[in-house]
Amino acid sequence: MGKKILIVDDSSIMRKMIKQTLLDEHHSVAGEAKNGKEAVALYKSLKPDIVTMDITMRDMDGFEAAKEILNGDPGARIIFLSNLDEDKYSEDAKRVGAKGYVNKHNTRAIVDLINSL
């Protein structure tokens, strides 16, 4: 059975790509946010199974949003999707409590990680 996923990315093109990847794998998209503030608000109202989170966004970055979501729901499952240096940022993602870090262009790895959660 597919999972209900909140997509968070400041790029509408990336949100579309991620959304199509998830729909192709029979997951549903609960909602989309273009920054961390929107992500926190939508998480509270939509209660998705998983959040895909970009790192660099205006208003509130992905790490701050993840911390806020996890403070409100320690069981939240957040995965970071980014093009930033994996070695550097995957450790930061683990520290805030994320379930994983994947390059946002590696659709197979995104799907595999989501399916494993």
C-alpha positions as CSV (number, residue, x, y, z in Angstrom):
1,M,0.0,0.0,0.0
2,G,1.3,3.5,-0.9
3,K,2.3,6.1,1.6
4,K,0.9,9.6,2.0
5,I,3.8,12.0,1.5
6,L,4.3,15.7,2.0
7,I,6.8,17.2,-0.6
8,V,8.8,20.2,0.5
9,D,11.0,22.0,-2.0
10,D,11.3,25.6,-3.1
11,S,11.5,24.6,-6.8
12,S,8.2,23.9,-8.4
13,I,10.0,21.9,-11.1
14,M,11.5,19.7,-8.4
15,R,8.2,19.3,-6.6
16,K,6.6,18.1,-9.9
17,M,9.4,15.7,-10.6
18,I,9.3,14.2,-7.1
19,K,5.5,14.1,-7.2
20,Q,5.5,12.2,-10.5
21,T,8.1,9.7,-9.2
22,L,5.9,9.0,-6.1
23,L,2.7,8.7,-8.1
24,D,4.4,6.3,-10.5
25,E,5.2,4.1,-7.4
26,H,1.6,4.2,-6.2
27,H,2.2,6.6,-3.3
28,S,-0.1,9.6,-2.7
29,V,0.9,13.2,-2.3
30,A,-0.8,14.7,0.7
31,G,0.5,18.2,-0.1
32,E,3.3,20.4,-1.3
33,A,5.2,23.2,0.5
34,K,7.7,25.7,-1.0
35,N,9.4,26.5,2.3
36,G,9.9,25.2,5.9
37,K,7.1,27.4,7.4
38,E,4.6,26.0,5.0
39,A,5.9,22.5,5.7
40,V,5.4,22.8,9.5
41,A,1.8,24.1,9.0
42,L,0.9,21.4,6.5
43,Y,2.5,18.6,8.5
44,K,0.2,19.5,11.4
45,S,-2.9,19.6,9.3
46,L,-2.2,16.7,6.9
47,K,-0.4,14.3,9.1
48,P,1.5,12.6,6.3
49,D,3.3,9.3,6.6
50,I,6.6,10.7,5.2
51,V,8.0,14.2,4.4
52,T,10.5,14.8,1.6
53,M,12.4,17.9,2.7
54,D,14.8,20.1,0.7
55,I,17.5,21.9,2.7
56,T,18.0,25.3,1.3
57,M,14.7,27.4,1.2
58,R,13.6,30.9,2.0
59,D,11.8,31.8,5.2
60,M,12.8,28.6,7.0
61,D,15.3,26.0,5.8
62,G,14.8,22.3,5.8
63,F,16.8,21.6,9.0
64,E,14.8,24.1,11.0
65,A,11.5,22.8,9.7
66,A,12.5,19.2,10.5
67,K,13.4,20.2,14.0
68,E,10.1,21.9,14.5
69,I,8.1,19.0,13.0
70,L,10.0,16.5,15.1
71,N,9.5,18.6,18.3
72,G,5.8,18.3,17.7
73,D,5.8,14.7,16.5
74,P,8.9,12.7,17.5
75,G,7.7,9.8,15.3
76,A,7.7,12.0,12.1
77,R,9.5,10.3,9.2
78,I,11.5,13.0,7.3
79,I,13.9,12.3,4.5
80,F,16.1,15.0,3.0
81,L,16.3,15.3,-0.8
82,S,19.1,17.7,-1.9
83,N,21.8,18.3,-4.4
84,L,24.2,19.5,-1.7
85,D,27.3,17.7,-0.6
86,E,26.1,14.4,0.7
87,D,29.1,13.7,3.0
88,K,28.6,17.1,4.7
89,Y,24.8,17.3,5.0
90,S,23.9,13.6,5.5
91,E,25.4,13.9,9.0
92,D,23.4,17.0,9.8
93,A,20.3,15.2,8.6
94,K,20.9,12.3,10.9
95,R,21.6,14.7,13.8
96,V,18.2,16.4,13.5
97,G,16.5,13.0,13.4
98,A,15.9,12.4,9.7
99,K,15.4,8.9,8.3
100,G,17.7,9.5,5.4
101,Y,19.4,11.7,2.9
102,V,19.3,11.2,-0.9
103,N,20.3,13.2,-3.9
104,K,17.1,14.6,-5.3
105,H,17.9,13.5,-8.8
106,N,18.4,9.9,-7.8
107,T,14.8,8.8,-8.2
108,R,15.5,5.1,-7.6
109,A,17.2,5.8,-4.3
110,I,14.3,8.1,-3.3
111,V,11.7,5.4,-4.0
112,D,13.8,2.7,-2.3
113,L,14.2,4.7,0.9
114,I,10.5,5.6,1.0
115,N,9.5,2.0,0.4
116,S,11.9,0.9,3.2
117,L,10.2,3.1,5.8
